[in-house]
Amino acid sequence: MVLCVQRGKEGCSHLRHEGIKMAVSEKANGGLAPRAGGLPPEEIIFGRSVAMISIRKKVQKVLATDVPILIQGENGTGKGLLAQYIHSRSALCSGAFVKVNCAAIPGALLESELFGYEKGSFTDAHTSKPGYVEMAHRGTLFLDEIADLDLSLQAKVLQFLQDGHFSRIGDKQERQAETRVICATNRDLRTEIEAGRFRRDLFYRINVISINLPSLRERREDVALLAEYFLGQLNARFERDTPDFF
């Protein structure tokens, strides 16, 4: 189970939940990118290749909106990084950025993690707990690996996207959350739809804005730039002075 919450424009607090471990720390922006604690500079995020320049222009156009975004691409193309960048430059940047790895949480558990639950709603529910959706109120909910959602849970996510309303497990009270939803996947969702593994209506709800990230082999112009950046990061981390590759 993976949960990452980031709040605020400056001095962001970061909350990571991996298994049963939880840690809270305060970080400054470090000068890499305004309002985006820990994000690389825009030149590193987008590079200089033609493919990424067009994506950068598209992203700039949607920053002022709060419509759902679907980011598609192979593993390692930077889908999560782009989602965090969009949040950090949006009108919702003062709210939380809540990342949920749908592939890392068992389907039976994911509903309670997403929507929360009330005390006594099931055997181990000793206290009430808000879900990730509530935590992302007036912020951004990032559903990574959305294709791994069970069909039954896809229906509930669809309902939330339609009107912003949801209920905790074991609670009759209907709640509302105002949040931007960004989804990501490394699969072809149209193929998943044809195979009966993904709802067509949910696809149309999350695919209002579609961004397809190219692999590094499709943007070779950026290899030298990225290599130099990561070398600099490693030199700083390990206090080395390794010369540039190029």
C-alpha positions in Angstrom: 0.0 0.0 0.0 1.4 3.4 -1.0 0.1 6.8 0.0 1.8 10.1 -0.6 0.3 13.3 0.6 1.8 16.7 -0.2 0.4 20.0 1.2 1.0 23.6 0.7 2.9 25.9 -1.7 6.0 26.3 0.4 7.6 24.3 3.2 5.4 21.4 2.0 4.8 18.5 4.4 5.2 15.1 2.9 3.4 12.0 4.3 4.3 8.6 3.0 2.5 5.4 4.0 4.2 2.1 3.0 2.7 -1.0 4.7 2.3 0.1 8.3 5.2 2.6 8.3 4.4 6.3 8.4 6.8 9.3 8.6 6.2 13.0 8.5 8.9 15.5 7.5 9.1 19.2 6.6 11.1 20.2 3.4 11.9 23.4 1.8 11.6 23.8 -2.0 15.4 23.5 -2.4 15.3 26.0 -5.3 14.5 23.4 -8.0 11.1 24.6 -8.9 8.8 27.3 -7.3 5.9 25.9 -5.2 6.8 22.3 -6.0 8.9 21.0 -3.1 11.3 18.4 -4.5 10.3 18.7 -8.2 13.1 19.0 -10.8 13.3 22.1 -13.0 10.8 22.3 -15.8 13.6 21.8 -18.4 14.3 18.4 -16.8 10.6 17.4 -16.5 9.9 18.3 -20.2 13.3 18.2 -21.9 14.0 19.7 -25.3 12.7 17.1 -27.7 9.9 17.9 -30.1 7.6 15.3 -28.6 7.9 16.8 -25.1 7.7 20.4 -26.3 4.2 19.7 -27.6 3.2 18.0 -24.4 4.5 21.0 -22.4 2.4 23.4 -24.5 -0.7 21.1 -23.9 0.0 21.0 -20.1 0.3 24.8 -19.9 -3.2 25.1 -21.4 -4.9 22.8 -18.8 -3.2 24.1 -15.7 -6.0 26.7 -15.1 -8.7 24.1 -15.3 -9.8 21.4 -12.9 -11.0 18.8 -15.4 -9.9 15.1 -15.2 -6.6 14.2 -16.9 -5.5 10.8 -18.1 -1.7 10.3 -18.5 -0.6 7.3 -20.4 2.8 5.9 -21.1 5.3 3.1 -20.4 6.8 2.6 -17.0 9.5 5.1 -16.2 8.2 7.9 -18.6 7.4 10.2 -15.7 3.6 10.0 -15.3 3.7 10.6 -11.6 6.1 13.4 -11.9 3.9 15.1 -14.5 0.9 14.7 -12.3 2.7 16.3 -9.3 3.9 19.2 -11.6 0.3 19.8 -12.8 -0.9 20.0 -9.2 1.9 22.3 -8.1 1.1 24.8 -10.9 -2.7 24.6 -10.6 -5.2 26.7 -8.6 -5.5 23.7 -6.2 -1.8 23.8 -5.3 -2.5 24.9 -1.7 -4.5 21.7 -1.2 -3.1 18.1 -0.8 -1.6 16.1 -3.6 -2.8 12.5 -2.8 -1.2 9.7 -4.7 -2.8 6.3 -4.6 -1.1 3.3 -6.3 -4.1 1.2 -7.3 -1.9 -1.8 -8.2 -0.3 -1.9 -4.8 -3.5 -2.2 -2.7 -5.7 -5.4 -2.8 -9.1 -4.8 -4.4 -11.0 -5.7 -1.2 -9.1 -3.1 0.8 -8.9 -0.3 -1.8 -12.6 0.8 -1.4 -12.1 1.5 2.3 -8.8 3.2 1.6 -10.3 5.4 -1.1 -13.6 6.3 0.5 -13.0 5.7 4.2 -15.1 3.8 6.7 -17.0 4.3 10.0 -16.3 2.6 13.3 -17.8 -0.9 13.5 -18.4 -1.1 9.7 -16.3 -4.3 9.6 -14.3 -6.5 12.0 -11.2 -4.4 12.4 -12.8 -1.0 12.1 -12.2 0.1 15.7 -12.3 3.8 14.7 -13.7 5.9 11.9 -11.2 6.8 9.2 -11.4 9.3 6.3 -10.3 8.0 2.9 -8.0 9.3 0.3 -10.9 11.1 -1.5 -11.5 13.2 1.6 -7.8 13.9 2.1 -7.7 15.3 -1.5 -10.6 17.8 -0.8 -9.7 21.0 -2.6 -6.5 19.4 -3.9 -5.6 16.6 -6.4 -6.3 12.9 -6.3 -3.8 11.0 -8.4 -4.9 7.4 -9.2 -1.8 5.7 -10.5 -2.3 2.4 -12.4 -6.1 3.1 -12.8 -6.4 0.0 -15.0 -5.9 -2.2 -11.9 -9.2 -1.1 -10.3 -11.7 -3.9 -9.9 -14.9 -3.5 -12.0 -17.0 -3.1 -8.9 -14.9 -0.3 -7.6 -14.7 1.3 -11.0 -18.5 1.9 -10.7 -18.0 3.8 -7.4 -15.2 5.9 -8.7 -17.4 6.7 -11.7 -20.2 7.9 -9.4 -17.8 10.1 -7.5 -16.5 11.7 -10.8 -20.1 12.4 -11.9 -21.2 14.5 -9.0 -18.4 14.6 -6.4 -20.5 12.7 -3.8 -19.5 9.5 -1.9 -20.2 7.7 1.3 -17.8 6.0 3.8 -18.2 2.3 4.2 -20.8 1.7 6.9 -22.2 5.3 6.8 -25.5 6.4 5.3 -24.4 10.1 5.2 -23.4 11.3 1.8 -20.3 13.4 1.7 -18.8 15.7 -1.0 -15.2 16.4 -2.0 -14.0 19.0 -4.5 -10.9 17.6 -6.0 -9.2 17.3 -9.4 -8.7 13.7 -10.5 -5.6 12.7 -12.5 -5.3 9.1 -13.6 -2.3 7.2 -15.0 -1.8 3.9 -16.6 0.8 2.0 -18.7 -1.9 0.0 -20.4 -4.0 0.7 -23.5 -7.4 1.3 -21.8 -9.3 0.8 -25.1 -7.9 -2.7 -25.3 -8.9 -3.2 -21.6 -12.4 -2.0 -22.5 -12.7 -4.5 -25.4 -11.5 -7.3 -23.0 -14.2 -6.4 -20.5 -11.8 -5.3 -17.8 -12.4 -1.6 -17.8 -15.7 0.4 -18.0 -16.2 2.4 -21.1 -18.2 5.1 -19.3 -15.4 5.5 -16.7 -12.8 5.8 -19.5 -14.8 8.7 -21.0 -15.0 10.4 -17.6 -11.2 10.3 -16.9 -10.2 10.9 -20.5 -11.3 14.5 -20.7 -7.7 15.6 -21.3 -5.4 12.9 -22.6 -1.6 13.1 -22.4 0.6 10.4 -23.9 4.2 10.4 -22.6 6.8 9.1 -25.1 9.5 6.7 -23.9 13.1 7.8 -23.7 13.9 6.0 -26.9 11.5 8.3 -28.6 13.2 11.4 -27.2 16.9 10.7 -27.6 17.6 14.5 -27.7 16.9 14.5 -24.0 19.3 11.7 -22.9 22.4 14.0 -22.4 20.3 16.5 -20.5 18.8 13.9 -18.1 22.1 12.1 -17.6 23.8 15.4 -16.6 21.0 16.3 -14.2 21.0 12.9 -12.5 24.8 12.9 -12.2 24.7 16.2 -10.5 22.0 14.9 -8.1 24.1 11.9 -7.2 27.3 14.0 -6.8 25.5 16.2 -4.4 24.0 13.3 -2.5 27.2 11.3 -2.1 29.5 14.4 -2.0 31.4 13.3 -5.1 32.8 15.2 -8.0 32.4 12.8 -10.9 33.0 14.5 -14.2 30.2 14.8 -16.8 29.5 12.0 -19.3 29.7 14.3 -22.3 
